[in-house]
Amino acid sequence: MNENLDLKESSLFGKKDKPLIISGPCSAESEKQVLETARSLKEIGIKVFRAGIWKPRTRPGTFEGLGSVALPWLRRVKEETGMLTAIEVANIWHIKEALNHDIDILWVGARTTANPFAVQELADGMRGIDKPVFVKNPINPDIELWIGALERMNKAGIKNLAAIHRGFSFYGQSPYRNLPQWEIPVELKRRVPDLPVITDPSHISGNRKLIFGIAQTALDLDFSGLFIESHYRPEEALSDKDQQLSPDDLKNVLSGLIHRKSEIVNTRKMEELNEYRRQIDQWDDELIRVLNNRLAISEKIGHYKKKENITILQTNRWSEILEDRLSKARKMGMSDRFITQLFKNIHQESISFQNRVMN
């Protein structure tokens, strides 16, 4: 399914080999901090400066931003460096203050995206403005909620839209602050192909050491830009200091990134790629036939279980299947995550087949 959003091409996203880079501190903490960081970022070629003005913190007592008092500092950044400015807005008052201080780009945060009422309030408050609006993914991995927020903005007449992929909350252990779950923004790109998608490596990683890898993956997936936090003195930052880069470190990250082509112009090389694709198509056809044959046997098992009055779910048998398939797949170099998800889907479809037989 493809979504029909009425989008206009943005001048922010130009050449494919030059993704948009947005950078600046997590929070605007002082005029000196904002201006020093902006000047350094300008020197390394950053065109869009971001800063948190109102910070939605998980618990009270942490730094929640300075609010409107910091907005004149961003105006000064714009006047002095020529950079565009971007801030997060979460209510009507934020929008009014942003417009009064000539902020160029507004973004909707992950916590706000998760609340359709809040998104609709923002959409109504932005109705009629001609500024780029970026929408971060909701904190939970729900692509429909993400697309719904974009649709609400679009129906309010906002056509200069982009999405920000900042990862998803989870329970458990991971090297990341938020799981990237690349399959979700990839699906967003498939369903809304004209929508620019920007990745936020800072919030995904939560650790400056991991930012490069996330950023490179985003470019490898042909995403339209990067949203990276930078502070002139990260170790002194009042919020999220572990995930902020100094401007010099940001320069090193950006200079090390590989920019790949999205298309092949050489006819001979394209023929080689198309041959590989034909082979993939053949194996996919075979895979569908194999799965169909497997499900036909599941249906027969369903008839047997109905005849013998046996429950559909056989937990021990399911555990045996999963462990056996994982063991075999590991020897072939396939990941546990892939095989587990694949066989969970196959098992669920088998249950559905047997349920139809039973009932």
C-alpha positions as CSV (number, residue, x, y, z in Angstrom):
1,M,0.0,0.0,0.0
2,N,1.3,3.4,-1.0
3,E,0.1,6.5,0.9
4,N,-1.0,9.6,-1.1
5,L,0.5,12.6,0.6
6,D,0.4,15.9,-1.3
7,L,4.1,16.9,-1.0
8,K,6.2,19.5,-2.7
9,E,9.8,19.2,-3.5
10,S,12.0,20.9,-0.9
11,S,15.1,22.9,-1.7
12,L,16.6,21.5,1.5
13,F,17.1,18.1,-0.1
14,G,19.1,18.7,-3.2
15,K,21.7,16.4,-4.7
16,K,21.6,12.7,-3.8
17,D,25.3,12.6,-3.0
18,K,24.9,15.5,-0.6
19,P,22.5,14.6,2.2
20,L,21.1,17.3,4.4
21,I,23.1,17.6,7.6
22,I,21.3,19.3,10.6
23,S,23.4,19.8,13.7
24,G,23.5,21.7,16.9
25,P,23.2,21.2,20.7
26,C,20.6,19.0,22.3
27,S,19.7,22.1,24.4
28,A,20.3,25.8,24.1
29,E,22.0,26.5,27.4
30,S,23.5,29.9,27.0
31,E,24.0,32.5,24.3
32,K,27.8,31.8,24.4
33,Q,27.2,28.1,24.0
34,V,24.8,28.5,21.1
35,L,26.9,31.0,19.2
36,E,30.2,29.3,19.7
37,T,28.7,26.0,18.5
38,A,27.0,27.6,15.6
39,R,30.2,29.4,14.4
40,S,32.2,26.2,14.6
41,L,29.5,24.3,12.7
42,K,29.3,27.0,10.0
43,E,33.1,26.5,9.5
44,I,32.6,22.8,8.6
45,G,29.8,23.5,6.2
46,I,26.7,22.9,8.2
47,K,23.7,24.7,6.7
48,V,21.0,24.0,9.3
49,F,21.4,24.7,13.1
50,R,19.2,22.8,15.6
51,A,18.8,23.5,19.3
52,G,16.3,22.3,21.9
53,I,14.4,25.2,23.4
54,W,11.7,23.3,25.3
55,K,13.0,19.8,26.3
56,P,10.4,17.1,27.1
57,R,12.3,15.2,29.8
58,T,11.3,11.8,31.1
59,R,11.4,12.9,34.7
60,P,11.2,16.4,36.3
61,G,14.3,17.8,37.9
62,T,16.5,17.4,34.8
63,F,17.3,20.3,32.5
64,E,14.1,21.1,30.5
65,G,15.5,23.9,28.4
66,L,15.4,27.7,28.9
67,G,12.3,28.3,26.8
68,S,11.6,31.5,24.9
69,V,14.5,33.3,26.4
70,A,16.8,31.3,24.1
71,L,15.0,32.1,20.9
72,P,16.8,35.4,20.3
73,W,20.0,33.5,20.3
74,L,18.9,31.4,17.4
75,R,17.9,34.6,15.5
76,R,21.4,35.9,16.1
77,V,22.8,32.6,14.8
78,K,20.8,33.1,11.6
79,E,21.8,36.7,11.2
80,E,25.5,36.1,11.9
81,T,26.1,32.8,10.1
82,G,23.3,32.6,7.5
83,M,22.4,29.2,8.8
84,L,18.8,28.1,8.9
85,T,17.4,27.3,12.4
86,A,15.3,24.4,13.6
87,I,13.5,23.7,16.9
88,E,11.0,21.2,18.3
89,V,7.5,22.4,19.0
90,A,5.0,20.6,21.2
91,N,2.0,23.0,21.6
92,I,0.4,26.1,20.1
93,W,2.4,28.5,22.2
94,H,5.7,27.0,21.0
95,I,4.5,27.5,17.4
96,K,3.6,31.1,18.0
97,E,7.0,31.8,19.7
98,A,8.9,30.0,16.9
99,L,7.1,32.1,14.2
100,N,7.6,35.3,16.1
101,H,11.4,34.6,16.2
102,D,11.5,33.6,12.5
103,I,12.6,30.0,13.1
104,D,12.9,28.3,9.7
105,I,12.1,24.6,10.4
106,L,9.8,23.1,13.0
107,W,10.0,19.5,14.1
108,V,7.5,17.3,16.1
109,G,9.1,15.2,18.8
110,A,8.7,11.4,19.3
111,R,6.6,11.8,22.4
112,T,4.2,14.2,20.6
113,T,3.9,12.0,17.5
114,A,2.6,9.2,19.8
115,N,-0.4,11.3,20.7
116,P,-2.9,12.0,17.8
117,F,-4.7,14.7,19.8
118,A,-1.4,16.6,20.3
119,V,-0.4,16.1,16.6
120,Q,-3.8,17.4,15.5
121,E,-3.5,20.5,17.7
122,L,-0.1,21.2,16.2
123,A,-1.4,20.6,12.7
124,D,-4.2,23.1,13.3
125,G,-1.7,25.6,14.8
126,M,0.5,25.3,11.7
127,R,-2.3,25.6,9.2
128,G,-1.3,28.1,6.5
129,I,2.4,28.3,7.3
130,D,4.9,27.7,4.6
131,K,7.8,26.3,6.5
132,P,9.4,22.8,6.5
133,V,7.9,20.5,9.2
134,F,9.7,17.4,10.2
135,V,8.0,14.6,12.1
136,K,9.9,12.2,14.3
137,N,8.8,8.6,14.6
138,P,6.7,7.8,17.7
139,I,8.6,6.3,20.6
140,N,6.8,3.0,20.0
141,P,7.5,1.1,16.8
142,D,4.1,1.9,15.1
143,I,4.4,2.9,11.5
144,E,0.7,3.7,11.2
145,L,1.0,6.2,14.0
146,W,4.0,7.8,12.2
147,I,2.2,8.0,8.9
148,G,-1.0,9.2,10.7
149,A,1.0,12.2,12.1
150,L,2.3,13.0,8.6
151,E,-1.2,12.8,7.2
152,R,-2.6,15.2,9.8
153,M,0.1,17.7,8.9
154,N,-0.5,17.2,5.2
155,K,-4.3,17.7,5.6
156,A,-3.6,21.0,7.3
157,G,-1.9,22.2,4.1
158,I,1.7,21.5,5.1
159,K,3.3,20.1,2.0
160,N,7.0,20.6,2.9
161,L,7.2,17.5,5.1
162,A,10.0,15.2,6.1
163,A,10.3,12.3,8.6
164,I,13.0,11.9,11.2
165,H,14.0,8.4,12.2
166,R,15.2,8.5,15.8
167,G,14.8,4.9,16.8
168,F,12.2,3.2,19.1
169,S,12.0,2.6,22.8
170,F,12.4,-1.0,24.0
171,Y,12.7,-3.0,27.2
172,G,15.9,-5.0,27.6
173,Q,19.6,-4.6,26.9
174,S,21.1,-3.2,23.7
175,P,24.1,-1.1,22.8
176,Y,21.7,1.5,21.6
177,R,19.6,4.1,23.5
178,N,16.8,3.5,21.0
179,L,16.6,0.5,18.6
180,P,17.0,1.6,15.0
181,Q,14.6,-1.0,13.7
182,W,15.6,0.0,10.1
183,E,12.7,-2.1,8.6
184,I,10.2,0.6,9.8
185,P,11.7,3.7,8.1
186,V,12.5,1.5,5.1
187,E,8.8,0.6,4.9
188,L,7.9,4.3,5.3
189,K,10.1,5.1,2.3
190,R,8.3,2.3,0.3
191,R,4.9,3.6,1.2
192,V,5.7,7.3,0.8
193,P,8.5,7.3,-1.8
194,D,8.6,11.1,-2.2
195,L,8.9,11.8,1.5
196,P,12.5,12.7,2.6
197,V,13.5,10.5,5.6
198,I,16.3,11.8,7.9
199,T,18.1,9.6,10.5
200,D,19.0,10.9,14.0
201,P,22.1,8.8,14.9
202,S,22.4,10.8,18.2
203,H,19.1,9.6,19.7
204,I,19.5,6.1,18.3
205,S,22.9,5.5,19.7
206,G,22.9,7.5,22.9
207,N,26.7,7.2,22.6
208,R,28.9,9.3,20.4
209,K,31.1,6.3,19.6
210,L,28.2,4.6,17.8
211,I,27.1,7.6,15.7
212,F,29.3,6.9,12.7
213,G,28.0,3.4,12.2
214,I,24.4,4.6,12.4
215,A,25.0,7.5,10.1
216,Q,26.7,5.2,7.5
217,T,23.9,2.7,7.6
218,A,21.4,5.6,6.9
219,L,23.4,6.7,3.9
220,D,23.7,3.1,2.7
221,L,19.9,2.9,2.8
222,D,19.6,6.1,0.7
223,F,18.1,8.2,3.4
224,S,18.0,12.0,2.7
225,G,19.9,13.4,5.7
226,L,21.3,13.2,9.2
227,F,20.2,14.9,12.4
228,I,23.3,15.0,14.7
229,E,23.7,16.7,18.0
230,S,26.9,18.8,18.4
231,H,28.0,20.9,21.4
232,Y,31.2,23.1,21.6
233,R,31.9,21.4,24.9
234,P,30.0,18.1,25.0
235,E,31.4,17.1,28.4
236,E,29.7,20.2,30.0
237,A,26.3,19.7,28.3
238,L,23.3,20.0,30.6
239,S,21.4,17.2,28.7
240,D,22.4,14.1,26.7
241,K,26.2,14.9,26.9
242,D,27.2,11.3,26.1
243,Q,25.6,11.5,22.6
244,Q,26.8,14.9,21.5
245,L,29.8,15.4,19.3
246,S,32.2,18.4,19.3
247,P,32.2,20.2,16.0
248,D,35.7,18.8,15.2
249,D,34.5,15.3,16.0
250,L,31.4,15.9,13.8
251,K,33.7,17.0,11.0
252,N,35.7,13.7,11.3
253,V,32.5,11.7,11.2
254,L,31.1,13.4,8.2
255,S,34.5,13.2,6.3
256,G,34.6,9.5,6.9
257,L,31.2,8.7,5.5
258,I,30.9,7.0,2.2
259,H,28.3,8.4,-0.1
260,R,26.9,5.8,-2.4
261,K,25.1,6.1,-5.7
262,S,21.4,5.4,-5.8
263,E,21.4,4.4,-9.5
264,I,23.7,2.7,-11.9
265,V,24.3,4.5,-15.2
266,N,26.7,2.0,-16.8
267,T,24.6,-0.4,-19.0
268,R,27.0,-3.3,-18.7
269,K,27.0,-3.1,-14.9
270,M,23.3,-2.7,-14.8
271,E,22.9,-5.9,-16.9
272,E,25.0,-7.7,-14.3
273,L,22.8,-6.4,-11.4
274,N,19.7,-7.4,-13.3
275,E,21.0,-10.9,-13.7
276,Y,21.4,-11.2,-10.0
277,R,17.9,-9.8,-9.6
278,R,16.5,-12.4,-12.0
279,Q,18.1,-15.1,-9.8
280,I,16.5,-13.6,-6.7
281,D,13.1,-13.6,-8.4
282,Q,13.5,-17.3,-9.3
283,W,14.4,-18.2,-5.7
284,D,11.5,-16.2,-4.4
285,D,9.2,-18.1,-6.7
286,E,10.6,-21.3,-5.4
287,L,10.3,-20.1,-1.8
288,I,6.6,-19.3,-2.3
289,R,6.0,-22.8,-3.7
290,V,7.8,-24.4,-0.8
291,L,5.8,-22.4,1.7
292,N,2.6,-23.3,0.0
293,N,3.5,-27.0,0.2
294,R,4.3,-26.6,3.9
295,L,1.0,-24.9,4.6
296,A,-0.8,-27.7,2.7
297,I,0.7,-30.1,5.2
298,S,-0.3,-27.9,8.1
299,E,-3.9,-28.0,6.8
300,K,-3.8,-31.8,6.8
301,I,-2.4,-31.7,10.4
302,G,-5.4,-29.5,11.3
303,H,-7.8,-32.1,9.9
304,Y,-6.0,-34.8,11.9
305,K,-6.1,-32.8,15.1
306,K,-9.8,-32.1,14.7
307,K,-10.5,-35.7,14.2
308,E,-8.5,-36.7,17.3
309,N,-9.7,-33.7,19.3
310,I,-6.1,-32.4,19.8
311,T,-5.3,-28.7,20.6
312,I,-3.8,-26.7,17.7
313,L,-0.8,-25.3,19.8
314,Q,1.7,-28.0,20.7
315,T,4.3,-26.0,22.7
316,N,7.0,-28.6,22.9
317,R,6.8,-29.3,19.2
318,W,7.0,-25.6,18.4
319,S,10.1,-25.2,20.7
320,E,11.7,-28.2,19.0
321,I,11.1,-26.8,15.5
322,L,12.5,-23.3,16.4
323,E,15.6,-24.6,18.1
324,D,16.3,-27.0,15.3
325,R,15.9,-24.4,12.6
326,L,18.0,-21.9,14.5
327,S,20.8,-24.4,14.9
328,K,20.8,-25.2,11.2
329,A,20.6,-21.6,10.1
330,R,23.5,-20.5,12.4
331,K,25.8,-23.0,10.6
332,M,24.9,-21.2,7.3
333,G,25.6,-17.7,8.8
334,M,22.1,-16.5,9.2
335,S,21.1,-14.4,12.2
336,D,18.9,-15.7,15.0
337,R,16.7,-12.6,14.7
338,F,15.9,-13.3,11.1
339,I,15.2,-17.0,11.5
340,T,13.2,-16.5,14.7
341,Q,11.0,-13.9,13.0
342,L,10.6,-15.9,9.8
343,F,9.5,-19.1,11.6
344,K,7.3,-17.2,14.0
345,N,5.4,-15.9,11.0
346,I,5.3,-19.4,9.4
347,H,4.1,-20.9,12.6
348,Q,1.4,-18.2,13.1
349,E,0.2,-18.8,9.5
350,S,0.1,-22.6,10.2
351,I,-2.0,-21.9,13.3
352,S,-4.4,-19.8,11.2
353,F,-4.8,-22.6,8.7
354,Q,-5.5,-25.1,11.4
355,N,-7.9,-22.8,13.1
356,R,-9.9,-22.5,10.0
357,V,-10.1,-26.3,9.7
358,M,-11.1,-26.6,13.4
359,N,-13.8,-24.0,13.2
